[in-house]
Amino acid sequence: MKKAFRLPLIITLFVILFIFIAGLIAPFFIEEHFKNKLVDEFTTQTENQYQLTLGDLDIGIWSKSVTADSIVIEPNKSPSTLKSFSTTSVKVKGIGWLTLLNNASPVFDSITITEPETELYSRDFSTLFSDSGSDQVNMPEFDIHIIKGRAKIVYPKGGEEFSLGRFDLDVRKININALTKDSSASYLENLVFSGKDLTYMMEDKLYKFTVDEFEIETSSKLASITNFAFSPILPKYEFSEIRGHQLDRIDLKIADIELKGFEVDSLPGGVLNLDSLIVKDGWLEVFRDKHKPKAPGFSPKPLVNDMANSIGLPFGLDVALISNSTIIYEEHTPPSEEPGHISFDALDAVLKNFKSASHPQFTDDTLTLYVETKFMNAAPLTVDISYPIFREDDTHYVKAHLDSIDPQEVAGMLEFVGFVRVESGMVHELSAEMELNDTSSTGQLKLLYDDLEVSFLNENDPDRNGIREQVSDFITNKFVLKSENTAEDPRIGEISYEKEEGKSIFAYWWRSLLSGIQSSIKS
């Protein structure tokens, strides 16, 4: 090789070797400076409200990465939203070192946070995300990976309001600038979020919300929840005792929930559509203690049109499938010593075409609900509902059919709540069709039965059955009630009922059916 070419080559190789060695050695000299710069920038952005402590840094010039062995964040003063934050390691990859020349923060590809633990103090939800007034950082798009995280929200005086025992988060292409400006949240298209042991205490409402496991994967439009529960934190009678008035105590458990085909790319500010909601092995018990006075004031119960208008988010659900579930309603009416209940067991249901009022297709479809269940775990019952919820007068249509049942199966509810004892009789079939709106219901009901005989109990003393009750029973059974209604020449009962504003839609359906039953069995 000629000398003229040997020297430049040697120089070039020397420079490359120097740069490589410098890249290996430089981190040992710039680590402290880099740590100080990060701490100073953090202090500026948080307006000196929090203290940042960094562990050892591993700065890779050639690998374009920085790894911190640990990070601890603590408030400098109280009160503060954040109680503490710590993590065993944070790694930033794909760093463009030269971008530090023009920016406070470098361009980078991703950040991985391992085993973070976060504790926040409980406060009003809206204040958790209030603007601190600091200047916005010009951050690049980047990926976030959180591994084995834990989170808590604690009350200032002690105790936990919220806890998440373990979670993993994977988000692609998050844009902090767009997020803080409430603009497009495109990162939601590639989000994977899973966790376990979630608990949310609602002490003011006397409930707690728990989930064993959950997973959300937006790219495949799937979400799943295992062992969901919305549970009261007090026993039945203590619950209403603490609240001081009548109210429904709800106890809800669902073994498996699946959501499929949800569209979130247009959020926030767009439309949320869900293809299907699948509920398996649900259990719902509602209990009301009527020994307590009614709540003060008037509390109207909305029908479905009002419910659809109360949902601020444009939301659409194509179909909901419920399988192998149970619904129990129980109430204790004084002076009965025991509560009465009705149940709907082995319940399967299909609901289609629910839209909130702000959804662009709100007026396009009619909501339908079809239910198959075993009434009191004894007789097959089907219910078919057609409900054009876009109608402001809430006109809708209900069909119901109940197979043969011994009235003794509902003896507890009749005796302890209705103060009626069925002495004998057999119901062979009940079928009804009714039209209801926001003021009244009409329709027809066919009830086939035989050998019906009842006793009316003294509401002030259900165990008492004196001469007055005996005379009432005799007159009722001989002159008021028809003892039978056969298929050969069936009487058709007329459904006619004026809606009570303070009653729920379920009470409205039941009272309407009851009016048809009374019409059918009376002379």
VEXGU-957541 format. One record per residue (C-alpha): residue number from 1; x, y, z. Coordinates in steps of 0.05 Angstrom, whole numbers, plus 5000, padded with zeros to 4 digits. Example, Ala and Ser with C-alpha at 12.3 -4.5 7.8 and 13.67 -1.06 7.14 Angstrom:
<pts>
[pt 1; [5246; 4910; 5156]] [pt 2; [5273; 4979; 5143]] 
</pts>
This chain:
<pts>
[pt 1; [5000; 5000; 5000]] [pt 2; [5028; 5068; 4982]] [pt 3; [5046; 5116; 5039]] [pt 4; [4999; 5168; 5010]] [pt 5; [4939; 5124; 5026]] [pt 6; [4966; 5089; 5089]] [pt 7; [4966; 5152; 5133]] [pt 8; [4893; 5173; 5122]] [pt 9; [4871; 5102; 5134]] [pt 10; [4909; 5098; 5199]] [pt 11; [4881; 5165; 5221]] [pt 12; [4810; 5142; 5203]] [pt 13; [4817; 5077; 5242]] [pt 14; [4847; 5115; 5301]] [pt 15; [4789; 5164; 5302]] [pt 16; [4738; 5107; 5300]] [pt 17; [4774; 5070; 5356]] [pt 18; [4778; 5135; 5397]] [pt 19; [4704; 5148; 5389]] [pt 20; [4687; 5076; 5408]] [pt 21; [4731; 5078; 5470]] [pt 22; [4704; 5147; 5488]] [pt 23; [4634; 5119; 5483]] [pt 24; [4653; 5065; 5533]] [pt 25; [4689; 5112; 5581]] [pt 26; [4646; 5176; 5575]] [pt 27; [4588; 5149; 5616]] [pt 28; [4632; 5144; 5678]] [pt 29; [4647; 5218; 5673]] [pt 30; [4578; 5244; 5652]] [pt 31; [4535; 5202; 5698]] [pt 32; [4533; 5252; 5755]] [pt 33; [4521; 5310; 5707]] [pt 34; [4465; 5272; 5673]] [pt 35; [4432; 5254; 5739]] [pt 36; [4435; 5326; 5762]] [pt 37; [4404; 5349; 5696]] [pt 38; [4347; 5299; 5703]] [pt 39; [4334; 5319; 5775]] [pt 40; [4335; 5393; 5757]] [pt 41; [4287; 5383; 5699]] [pt 42; [4240; 5342; 5743]] [pt 43; [4241; 5395; 5797]] [pt 44; [4225; 5449; 5746]] [pt 45; [4168; 5411; 5715]] [pt 46; [4136; 5395; 5783]] [pt 47; [4148; 5465; 5810]] [pt 48; [4190; 5438; 5867]] [pt 49; [4131; 5400; 5896]] [pt 50; [4167; 5332; 5893]] [pt 51; [4236; 5304; 5907]] [pt 52; [4268; 5256; 5857]] [pt 53; [4321; 5207; 5879]] [pt 54; [4357; 5167; 5826]] [pt 55; [4398; 5103; 5836]] [pt 56; [4459; 5084; 5795]] [pt 57; [4454; 5101; 5721]] [pt 58; [4479; 5057; 5664]] [pt 59; [4489; 5103; 5605]] [pt 60; [4499; 5068; 5539]] [pt 61; [4524; 5116; 5486]] [pt 62; [4526; 5063; 5431]] [pt 63; [4465; 5025; 5455]] [pt 64; [4427; 5092; 5458]] [pt 65; [4399; 5075; 5526]] [pt 66; [4398; 5096; 5598]] [pt 67; [4379; 5051; 5656]] [pt 68; [4367; 5074; 5727]] [pt 69; [4372; 5020; 5781]] [pt 70; [4318; 5054; 5822]] [pt 71; [4275; 5116; 5825]] [pt 72; [4239; 5144; 5886]] [pt 73; [4192; 5204; 5884]] [pt 74; [4166; 5236; 5948]] [pt 75; [4128; 5301; 5961]] [pt 76; [4167; 5359; 5990]] [pt 77; [4106; 5384; 6027]] [pt 78; [4035; 5365; 6044]] [pt 79; [3980; 5363; 6026]] [pt 80; [3998; 5327; 5961]] [pt 81; [3964; 5281; 5912]] [pt 82; [4024; 5234; 5911]] [pt 83; [4044; 5198; 5974]] [pt 84; [4101; 5159; 5944]] [pt 85; [4128; 5128; 5880]] [pt 86; [4184; 5078; 5872]] [pt 87; [4209; 5029; 5820]] [pt 88; [4265; 4978; 5818]] [pt 89; [4288; 4999; 5748]] [pt 90; [4273; 5046; 5691]] [pt 91; [4303; 5037; 5622]] [pt 92; [4299; 5087; 5565]] [pt 93; [4317; 5059; 5496]] [pt 94; [4330; 5089; 5428]] [pt 95; [4356; 5156; 5453]] [pt 96; [4377; 5208; 5402]] [pt 97; [4434; 5239; 5441]] [pt 98; [4444; 5296; 5393]] [pt 99; [4372; 5320; 5403]] [pt 100; [4393; 5343; 5473]] [pt 101; [4428; 5401; 5438]] [pt 102; [4362; 5433; 5421]] [pt 103; [4312; 5402; 5470]] [pt 104; [4305; 5396; 5546]] [pt 105; [4286; 5323; 5535]] [pt 106; [4317; 5278; 5482]] [pt 107; [4279; 5239; 5430]] [pt 108; [4274; 5166; 5450]] [pt 109; [4236; 5103; 5427]] [pt 110; [4211; 5071; 5491]] [pt 111; [4212; 5070; 5566]] [pt 112; [4206; 5007; 5609]] [pt 113; [4187; 5013; 5682]] [pt 114; [4196; 4951; 5725]] [pt 115; [4159; 4938; 5790]] [pt 116; [4133; 5008; 5802]] [pt 117; [4094; 5021; 5866]] [pt 118; [4050; 5082; 5869]] [pt 119; [4010; 5109; 5928]] [pt 120; [3963; 5169; 5920]] [pt 121; [3922; 5204; 5972]] [pt 122; [3846; 5201; 5963]] [pt 123; [3815; 5265; 5937]] [pt 124; [3762; 5288; 5887]] [pt 125; [3773; 5253; 5820]] [pt 126; [3775; 5317; 5780]] [pt 127; [3832; 5345; 5821]] [pt 128; [3877; 5286; 5806]] [pt 129; [3887; 5312; 5735]] [pt 130; [3884; 5387; 5744]] [pt 131; [3933; 5430; 5706]] [pt 132; [3992; 5452; 5750]] [pt 133; [4005; 5513; 5707]] [pt 134; [4076; 5492; 5687]] [pt 135; [4101; 5497; 5616]] [pt 136; [4087; 5437; 5572]] [pt 137; [4147; 5394; 5552]] [pt 138; [4155; 5381; 5478]] [pt 139; [4157; 5305; 5484]] [pt 140; [4165; 5257; 5425]] [pt 141; [4121; 5197; 5411]] [pt 142; [4145; 5136; 5449]] [pt 143; [4124; 5068; 5476]] [pt 144; [4111; 5054; 5549]] [pt 145; [4121; 4985; 5581]] [pt 146; [4103; 4975; 5655]] [pt 147; [4119; 4908; 5686]] [pt 148; [4092; 4882; 5752]] [pt 149; [4064; 4948; 5775]] [pt 150; [4024; 4960; 5839]] [pt 151; [3980; 5020; 5856]] [pt 152; [3941; 5046; 5916]] [pt 153; [3897; 5105; 5934]] [pt 154; [3896; 5114; 6010]] [pt 155; [3856; 5158; 6056]] [pt 156; [3896; 5213; 6092]] [pt 157; [3873; 5185; 6159]] [pt 158; [3891; 5113; 6140]] [pt 159; [3858; 5057; 6101]] [pt 160; [3855; 5041; 6027]] [pt 161; [3804; 5068; 5979]] [pt 162; [3833; 5034; 5917]] [pt 163; [3885; 4980; 5906]] [pt 164; [3912; 4942; 5846]] [pt 165; [3955; 4884; 5867]] [pt 166; [3989; 4874; 5801]] [pt 167; [3985; 4905; 5732]] [pt 168; [4023; 4904; 5666]] [pt 169; [4015; 4959; 5614]] [pt 170; [4040; 4962; 5542]] [pt 171; [4024; 5026; 5502]] [pt 172; [4051; 5041; 5432]] [pt 173; [4062; 5110; 5403]] [pt 174; [4036; 5152; 5460]] [pt 175; [4038; 5227; 5447]] [pt 176; [4039; 5266; 5512]] [pt 177; [4027; 5332; 5477]] [pt 178; [3964; 5308; 5441]] [pt 179; [3939; 5275; 5505]] [pt 180; [3945; 5338; 5547]] [pt 181; [3910; 5378; 5493]] [pt 182; [3850; 5329; 5493]] [pt 183; [3861; 5315; 5420]] [pt 184; [3867; 5248; 5384]] [pt 185; [3885; 5189; 5429]] [pt 186; [3912; 5145; 5374]] [pt 187; [3955; 5107; 5424]] [pt 188; [3892; 5072; 5448]] [pt 189; [3893; 5031; 5384]] [pt 190; [3954; 4993; 5410]] [pt 191; [3943; 4985; 5484]] [pt 192; [3948; 4922; 5527]] [pt 193; [3929; 4929; 5599]] [pt 194; [3922; 4871; 5648]] [pt 195; [3918; 4864; 5723]] [pt 196; [3893; 4827; 5783]] [pt 197; [3867; 4838; 5853]] [pt 198; [3831; 4904; 5841]] [pt 199; [3791; 4933; 5899]] [pt 200; [3753; 4998; 5902]] [pt 201; [3720; 5018; 5968]] [pt 202; [3658; 5062; 5964]] [pt 203; [3650; 5073; 6038]] [pt 204; [3600; 5130; 6032]] [pt 205; [3555; 5084; 5991]] [pt 206; [3570; 5022; 6035]] [pt 207; [3596; 4982; 5976]] [pt 208; [3660; 4954; 5950]] [pt 209; [3679; 4937; 5878]] [pt 210; [3727; 4879; 5865]] [pt 211; [3757; 4843; 5805]] [pt 212; [3803; 4782; 5809]] [pt 213; [3833; 4790; 5739]] [pt 214; [3824; 4834; 5677]] [pt 215; [3856; 4844; 5609]] [pt 216; [3844; 4896; 5555]] [pt 217; [3875; 4889; 5485]] [pt 218; [3852; 4944; 5439]] [pt 219; [3885; 4920; 5375]] [pt 220; [3843; 4856; 5377]] [pt 221; [3784; 4895; 5407]] [pt 222; [3778; 4846; 5465]] [pt 223; [3770; 4854; 5540]] [pt 224; [3757; 4803; 5595]] [pt 225; [3741; 4806; 5669]] [pt 226; [3743; 4747; 5718]] [pt 227; [3703; 4746; 5783]] [pt 228; [3673; 4815; 5782]] [pt 229; [3635; 4835; 5845]] [pt 230; [3596; 4895; 5869]] [pt 231; [3583; 4878; 5941]] [pt 232; [3554; 4913; 6003]] [pt 233; [3602; 4919; 6061]] [pt 234; [3548; 4909; 6114]] [pt 235; [3497; 4853; 6127]] [pt 236; [3426; 4863; 6102]] [pt 237; [3392; 4895; 6161]] [pt 238; [3453; 4936; 6184]] [pt 239; [3457; 4964; 6113]] [pt 240; [3389; 4998; 6116]] [pt 241; [3399; 5015; 6190]] [pt 242; [3461; 5057; 6173]] [pt 243; [3428; 5091; 6114]] [pt 244; [3366; 5105; 6156]] [pt 245; [3313; 5094; 6102]] [pt 246; [3288; 5043; 6052]] [pt 247; [3333; 5027; 5993]] [pt 248; [3353; 4968; 5951]] [pt 249; [3415; 4932; 5976]] [pt 250; [3449; 4903; 5914]] [pt 251; [3496; 4844; 5915]] [pt 252; [3523; 4828; 5846]] [pt 253; [3574; 4775; 5825]] [pt 254; [3594; 4753; 5755]] [pt 255; [3644; 4698; 5742]] [pt 256; [3663; 4718; 5671]] [pt 257; [3653; 4781; 5628]] [pt 258; [3677; 4788; 5557]] [pt 259; [3674; 4849; 5512]] [pt 260; [3686; 4840; 5438]] [pt 261; [3693; 4888; 5380]] [pt 262; [3698; 4954; 5417]] [pt 263; [3720; 5016; 5378]] [pt 264; [3762; 5065; 5417]] [pt 265; [3804; 5098; 5363]] [pt 266; [3756; 5157; 5358]] [pt 267; [3760; 5173; 5432]] [pt 268; [3760; 5221; 5466]] [pt 269; [3702; 5260; 5440]] [pt 270; [3678; 5207; 5391]] [pt 271; [3632; 5146; 5391]] [pt 272; [3643; 5083; 5432]] [pt 273; [3615; 5022; 5397]] [pt 274; [3614; 4951; 5426]] [pt 275; [3597; 4890; 5384]] [pt 276; [3581; 4843; 5441]] [pt 277; [3579; 4838; 5517]] [pt 278; [3580; 4766; 5544]] [pt 279; [3562; 4752; 5616]] [pt 280; [3569; 4682; 5645]] [pt 281; [3547; 4656; 5713]] [pt 282; [3519; 4720; 5741]] [pt 283; [3485; 4726; 5809]] [pt 284; [3444; 4786; 5831]] [pt 285; [3408; 4793; 5897]] [pt 286; [3367; 4854; 5914]] [pt 287; [3341; 4863; 5986]] [pt 288; [3296; 4917; 6014]] [pt 289; [3279; 4925; 6088]] [pt 290; [3211; 4958; 6091]] [pt 291; [3215; 4967; 6166]] [pt 292; [3251; 5032; 6151]] [pt 293; [3216; 5095; 6128]] [pt 294; [3218; 5116; 6055]] [pt 295; [3272; 5164; 6035]] [pt 296; [3252; 5237; 6043]] [pt 297; [3232; 5275; 5981]] [pt 298; [3208; 5249; 5914]] [pt 299; [3253; 5203; 5873]] [pt 300; [3223; 5187; 5805]] [pt 301; [3247; 5123; 5772]] [pt 302; [3266; 5136; 5699]] [pt 303; [3244; 5092; 5641]] [pt 304; [3293; 5072; 5586]] [pt 305; [3287; 5135; 5543]] [pt 306; [3308; 5177; 5602]] [pt 307; [3365; 5129; 5617]] [pt 308; [3390; 5134; 5545]] [pt 309; [3388; 5210; 5550]] [pt 310; [3426; 5210; 5615]] [pt 311; [3487; 5175; 5584]] [pt 312; [3533; 5232; 5562]] [pt 313; [3578; 5187; 5519]] [pt 314; [3554; 5167; 5450]] [pt 315; [3551; 5092; 5463]] [pt 316; [3525; 5034; 5422]] [pt 317; [3519; 4959; 5440]] [pt 318; [3499; 4910; 5386]] [pt 319; [3485; 4849; 5429]] [pt 320; [3490; 4827; 5502]] [pt 321; [3488; 4753; 5519]] [pt 322; [3474; 4730; 5590]] [pt 323; [3478; 4656; 5608]] [pt 324; [3467; 4612; 5670]] [pt 325; [3451; 4670; 5716]] [pt 326; [3406; 4681; 5776]] [pt 327; [3365; 4742; 5799]] [pt 328; [3334; 4744; 5868]] [pt 329; [3289; 4798; 5896]] [pt 330; [3275; 4796; 5971]] [pt 331; [3239; 4844; 6016]] [pt 332; [3218; 4844; 6089]] [pt 333; [3150; 4877; 6100]] [pt 334; [3127; 4890; 6172]] [pt 335; [3098; 4858; 6212]] [pt 336; [3121; 4793; 6180]] [pt 337; [3176; 4758; 6219]] [pt 338; [3210; 4733; 6156]] [pt 339; [3225; 4764; 6087]] [pt 340; [3194; 4738; 6024]] [pt 341; [3230; 4729; 5957]] [pt 342; [3222; 4711; 5884]] [pt 343; [3277; 4684; 5840]] [pt 344; [3294; 4676; 5767]] [pt 345; [3343; 4618; 5760]] [pt 346; [3382; 4588; 5703]] [pt 347; [3371; 4653; 5666]] [pt 348; [3393; 4662; 5593]] [pt 349; [3380; 4728; 5558]] [pt 350; [3395; 4763; 5492]] [pt 351; [3392; 4839; 5488]] [pt 352; [3402; 4874; 5421]] [pt 353; [3409; 4945; 5394]] [pt 354; [3421; 4990; 5453]] [pt 355; [3442; 5061; 5435]] [pt 356; [3450; 5122; 5479]] [pt 357; [3411; 5184; 5458]] [pt 358; [3474; 5219; 5433]] [pt 359; [3493; 5161; 5388]] [pt 360; [3484; 5179; 5313]] [pt 361; [3442; 5115; 5303]] [pt 362; [3397; 5125; 5363]] [pt 363; [3333; 5127; 5321]] [pt 364; [3352; 5071; 5273]] [pt 365; [3338; 5008; 5314]] [pt 366; [3290; 4981; 5366]] [pt 367; [3318; 4951; 5429]] [pt 368; [3298; 4878; 5440]] [pt 369; [3305; 4833; 5500]] [pt 370; [3289; 4759; 5501]] [pt 371; [3294; 4720; 5567]] [pt 372; [3288; 4646; 5584]] [pt 373; [3290; 4628; 5658]] [pt 374; [3261; 4583; 5712]] [pt 375; [3214; 4623; 5756]] [pt 376; [3228; 4603; 5829]] [pt 377; [3272; 4548; 5800]] [pt 378; [3207; 4511; 5786]] [pt 379; [3171; 4534; 5722]] [pt 380; [3198; 4556; 5654]] [pt 381; [3186; 4629; 5640]] [pt 382; [3198; 4668; 5576]] [pt 383; [3196; 4743; 5567]] [pt 384; [3199; 4779; 5501]] [pt 385; [3207; 4855; 5500]] [pt 386; [3208; 4904; 5442]] [pt 387; [3227; 4975; 5463]] [pt 388; [3238; 5032; 5413]] [pt 389; [3275; 5073; 5465]] [pt 390; [3279; 5134; 5418]] [pt 391; [3204; 5145; 5431]] [pt 392; [3198; 5200; 5483]] [pt 393; [3133; 5170; 5510]] [pt 394; [3170; 5104; 5524]] [pt 395; [3118; 5061; 5488]] [pt 396; [3142; 4989; 5489]] [pt 397; [3113; 4919; 5485]] [pt 398; [3121; 4859; 5532]] [pt 399; [3101; 4787; 5522]] [pt 400; [3107; 4736; 5578]] [pt 401; [3092; 4661; 5584]] [pt 402; [3097; 4619; 5647]] [pt 403; [3088; 4543; 5647]] [pt 404; [3053; 4502; 5700]] [pt 405; [3071; 4519; 5772]] [pt 406; [3046; 4501; 5841]] [pt 407; [3029; 4567; 5878]] [pt 408; [3062; 4538; 5939]] [pt 409; [3129; 4553; 5904]] [pt 410; [3117; 4627; 5916]] [pt 411; [3083; 4618; 5983]] [pt 412; [3136; 4657; 6020]] [pt 413; [3130; 4719; 5977]] [pt 414; [3054; 4717; 5978]] [pt 415; [3049; 4706; 6053]] [pt 416; [3104; 4750; 6080]] [pt 417; [3096; 4807; 6030]] [pt 418; [3025; 4803; 6003]] [pt 419; [2993; 4773; 6066]] [pt 420; [2957; 4722; 6023]] [pt 421; [2961; 4647; 6037]] [pt 422; [2944; 4599; 5981]] [pt 423; [2908; 4540; 6013]] [pt 424; [2901; 4500; 5949]] [pt 425; [2903; 4506; 5874]] [pt 426; [2947; 4495; 5813]] [pt 427; [2968; 4544; 5759]] [pt 428; [2973; 4510; 5691]] [pt 429; [2993; 4569; 5647]] [pt 430; [3001; 4644; 5646]] [pt 431; [3009; 4684; 5583]] [pt 432; [3005; 4759; 5574]] [pt 433; [3014; 4813; 5522]] [pt 434; [3016; 4886; 5542]] [pt 435; [3032; 4955; 5515]] [pt 436; [3062; 5005; 5563]] [pt 437; [3082; 5078; 5559]] [pt 438; [3104; 5131; 5609]] [pt 439; [3035; 5139; 5639]] [pt 440; [2996; 5073; 5634]] [pt 441; [2992; 5002; 5609]] [pt 442; [2940; 4961; 5573]] [pt 443; [2936; 4889; 5549]] [pt 444; [2908; 4820; 5559]] [pt 445; [2926; 4762; 5604]] [pt 446; [2905; 4689; 5604]] [pt 447; [2913; 4651; 5669]] [pt 448; [2892; 4577; 5670]] [pt 449; [2884; 4546; 5739]] [pt 450; [2839; 4503; 5782]] [pt 451; [2818; 4490; 5855]] [pt 452; [2842; 4560; 5876]] [pt 453; [2828; 4576; 5949]] [pt 454; [2863; 4631; 5989]] [pt 455; [2865; 4661; 6059]] [pt 456; [2877; 4735; 6073]] [pt 457; [2921; 4747; 6133]] [pt 458; [2916; 4804; 6183]] [pt 459; [2969; 4854; 6162]] [pt 460; [2977; 4878; 6234]] [pt 461; [2984; 4806; 6260]] [pt 462; [2997; 4754; 6205]] [pt 463; [2991; 4696; 6255]] [pt 464; [2921; 4717; 6274]] [pt 465; [2863; 4686; 6235]] [pt 466; [2801; 4706; 6273]] [pt 467; [2727; 4708; 6255]] [pt 468; [2736; 4771; 6213]] [pt 469; [2790; 4738; 6171]] [pt 470; [2750; 4673; 6165]] [pt 471; [2688; 4711; 6141]] [pt 472; [2732; 4750; 6091]] [pt 473; [2762; 4685; 6065]] [pt 474; [2693; 4653; 6057]] [pt 475; [2665; 4712; 6019]] [pt 476; [2727; 4719; 5976]] [pt 477; [2730; 4645; 5956]] [pt 478; [2655; 4637; 5946]] [pt 479; [2634; 4702; 5915]] [pt 480; [2695; 4742; 5893]] [pt 481; [2746; 4693; 5865]] [pt 482; [2733; 4644; 5810]] [pt 483; [2761; 4576; 5833]] [pt 484; [2781; 4555; 5763]] [pt 485; [2795; 4579; 5693]] [pt 486; [2803; 4522; 5642]] [pt 487; [2829; 4519; 5572]] [pt 488; [2760; 4498; 5544]] [pt 489; [2729; 4566; 5557]] [pt 490; [2783; 4612; 5585]] [pt 491; [2769; 4680; 5614]] [pt 492; [2815; 4734; 5589]] [pt 493; [2838; 4784; 5641]] [pt 494; [2845; 4857; 5622]] [pt 495; [2910; 4892; 5639]] [pt 496; [2900; 4964; 5659]] [pt 497; [2947; 5002; 5705]] [pt 498; [2967; 5075; 5717]] [pt 499; [3042; 5082; 5727]] [pt 500; [3067; 5105; 5794]] [pt 501; [3125; 5155; 5787]] [pt 502; [3163; 5128; 5847]] [pt 503; [3165; 5056; 5822]] [pt 504; [3219; 5024; 5779]] [pt 505; [3205; 4996; 5709]] [pt 506; [3206; 4925; 5738]] [pt 507; [3152; 4944; 5789]] [pt 508; [3114; 4976; 5731]] [pt 509; [3114; 4911; 5692]] [pt 510; [3095; 4870; 5754]] [pt 511; [3038; 4916; 5774]] [pt 512; [3011; 4914; 5703]] [pt 513; [3013; 4838; 5703]] [pt 514; [2980; 4837; 5771]] [pt 515; [2922; 4879; 5746]] [pt 516; [2910; 4826; 5692]] [pt 517; [2914; 4769; 5743]] [pt 518; [2864; 4804; 5788]] [pt 519; [2818; 4815; 5729]] [pt 520; [2823; 4742; 5710]] [pt 521; [2808; 4710; 5777]] [pt 522; [2753; 4756; 5800]] [pt 523; [2680; 4745; 5785]] 
</pts>
